[in-house]
Amino acid sequence: MQKPDSHTIQEATQRAKQRLPIGELQRRNKYKDITEQEYNDLFDCAETFSLLILESLSKEKVVEQEI
């Protein structure tokens, strides 16, 4: 598995933001006071977390192939 390029990651983030716009997120009690900056930070953290999972999965497959 190869690491996705930054363009692909940006497109995926934009699609996720379209599926969950800030207005819809603010309707939930936990996020009712979320600002635009916090919204963007939330997606940045989710993006980082997703990339870490992908990286760990790809490294796991490499180790399995070496065995």
C-alpha positions, 0 to 999 in steps of 0.5 A: 500500500502506498501513501496517498498524495496530498492532493488526494488527501485534500479532496477526501477532506473536502468531501468529508466537510461537504458531508458534515458541514459546520452547521450540521455539526453545531446542531449536536450538543457537544459541538454547538459552540464550535468555531470555524477554526475548531471545525478545521482543527477537528478535520486536521486531527481526523486526517492525521489519525487516518493517515497514521492508521493507513501507515501502520497497516501498510507497515504491518503488511510489509512485515507480514510479507518479509516473514 
